[in-house]
Amino acid sequence: MNDSVNIKVAGFGGQGVMMFGQMLAYAATEEELFALWVPSYGPETRGGTANCSVIVAKKPINSPVFQKADRLVAFNLPSLEKFRNNVEKGGIVLYNASLIKDPGVIPGATVLAVPANDIAIELGNIQVANMVMLGAFLEVTGMFLDATIDHILQKLLGERKAHLMPINRSAIAAGRELAKNGASSHA
């Protein structure tokens, strides 16, 4: 990992964008890195726009703001269109290929198509699409240990939602598998 990684995660409210970002920030702190998670919501929570910025760093972070993202995770087309021009050259873009049929060209970025909704539906719960994306993200970036992610997921779900651990684990594994099999393209 570089000294600092800027990550933008964006989609509609209700797609698990915030949980995705929180998991990255919590995983960073658990692995003794510095992290900031900054949420941004549209006028509605579910169905409106939602995005978050996550900074993971080896040294203290001086500002929660960044102009260019090293990593972009787009859950829908409006989010991809809004943030596509803010990706650093050499950056990584993951997009939800279930909802985005043509991502267009993103110059200088490695692009990975992840049919997150389709995989989540195959697993039996559309709500784990964010975990499919997370698995692909983790595989492509190599950022965190599996044990760290599993521990953070357990903490976020808590006892009340502990019954959802198996499907979430399956979703992360499916995303990792997709990324391993090279569904990426270079633009």
Summary of the structure (lengths in Angstrom):
residues: 187
radius of gyration: 15.1
end to end distance: 22.1
largest distance: 44.2
contacts: 646
relative contact order: 0.16
helix: 42%
strand: 27%
